[in-house]
Amino acid sequence: MRPTHVDPLADEYLPMILLSGGQSGVDRVALDAALAHGIDYGGWCPKGGWAEDFREPPGLLAKYPKLKETPCSPIRRSARNGMCATRMRV
């Protein structure tokens, strides 16, 4: 069964997905929890799956294959994840 949450404005169950760029720290713990509990995830990570602790390709993509690469900097990753989250709330 796919995890869901109740939208307090609509009183209906909606699918839950975790959006993350895979940064070390809380983002990574959230991705690990999503994997462990069958919660769908996605988001944008820097080119090559780069992270502080995954510097060489495929980087984060080896552990979190549903992440997508941005063609440029980590700043763009954050902007893309913010845009995706905004679209999903609408």
Summary of the structure (lengths in Angstrom):
residues: 90
radius of gyration: 13.8
end to end distance: 23.9
largest distance: 44.7
contacts: 248
relative contact order: 0.18
helix: 39%
strand: 22%
